[in-house]
């Protein structure tokens, strides 16, 4: 005879797993912000830049961003230097190029 399924226990296990995955996602997003040096931006600047990215429909720009992101991750995988030592040297130049776009959007 088959053992009856405990749906409540299965549902609780799924909810726990979903909570754990969401927590891990939030932590990884925070790590990305720090690794790129974007933690130097104010919360408003960062939010404005992210909103601008989400509103961008230009597939050419999105492809360029995707390639830059892939290059960033490939570079991190090859290096064993901690992110704080490596990324602080090139982050300001990337942020300087990105700020006029986000700054203009925030001012509008």
C-alpha positions in Angstrom: 0.0 0.0 0.0 1.3 3.5 -0.9 2.1 6.0 1.8 -0.2 9.1 1.5 1.6 12.3 0.4 1.9 15.1 3.0 1.0 18.1 0.9 1.5 20.5 3.7 5.1 19.4 4.3 5.8 19.5 0.5 4.3 23.0 0.2 6.4 24.2 3.2 9.5 22.7 1.7 8.8 24.5 -1.6 8.2 27.8 0.2 11.4 27.4 2.1 13.3 26.7 -1.1 11.7 29.8 -2.8 12.7 32.0 0.1 16.2 30.7 0.0 16.5 31.3 -3.8 15.1 34.8 -3.4 17.6 35.5 -0.6 20.5 34.2 -2.7 19.4 36.4 -5.6 19.3 39.5 -3.5 22.8 38.7 -2.1 24.2 38.1 -5.6 22.8 41.4 -6.9 24.4 43.2 -3.9 27.7 41.4 -4.7 27.4 42.6 -8.3 26.8 46.2 -7.2 29.9 46.1 -5.0 32.1 44.2 -7.6 31.4 46.8 -10.3 32.0 49.8 -8.0 28.4 50.9 -8.3 28.2 51.0 -4.5 29.9 54.4 -4.7 26.7 55.8 -6.3 23.8 57.0 -4.2 20.7 54.9 -4.1 18.9 57.5 -6.2 21.6 57.5 -8.9 21.8 53.7 -9.0 18.0 53.4 -9.2 17.8 56.0 -11.9 20.5 54.2 -14.0 18.6 50.9 -13.5 15.3 52.4 -14.5 17.0 53.9 -17.6 18.4 50.4 -18.5 15.0 48.8 -18.1 13.4 51.5 -20.3 15.9 51.1 -23.1 14.5 49.2 -26.1 17.5 49.6 -28.4 18.7 46.1 -29.0 22.1 47.3 -30.2 22.8 48.9 -26.9 21.5 45.9 -25.0 23.8 43.6 -27.0 26.8 45.9 -26.2 25.9 45.8 -22.5 25.5 42.0 -22.6 29.0 41.6 -24.2 30.5 43.9 -21.6 28.9 42.0 -18.9 30.1 38.7 -20.3 33.6 40.1 -20.5 33.4 41.2 -16.9 32.4 37.7 -15.7 35.0 36.0 -17.9 37.7 38.2 -16.5 36.5 37.5 -12.9 36.6 33.7 -13.6 40.2 33.8 -14.8 41.6 36.0 -12.0 42.1 35.0 -8.4 42.5 38.6 -7.2 39.8 39.7 -4.7 37.1 41.9 -6.3 37.9 44.9 -4.1 41.5 44.9 -5.3 40.7 44.5 -8.9 37.6 46.5 -9.7 38.3 49.7 -7.9 41.0 50.6 -10.5 38.7 50.5 -13.5 35.3 51.3 -11.9 35.6 55.1 -11.8 36.3 55.3 -15.5 33.2 53.2 -16.3 31.1 55.2 -13.9 32.3 58.5 -15.3 31.2 57.4 -18.8 27.8 56.2 -17.4 27.0 59.2 -15.1 26.2 61.8 -17.8 23.4 59.6 -19.1 22.0 58.8 -15.7 22.6 62.3 -14.4 20.7 63.7 -17.4 17.8 61.4 -16.8 17.7 62.2 -13.1 17.7 65.9 -13.7 14.8 65.7 -16.2 
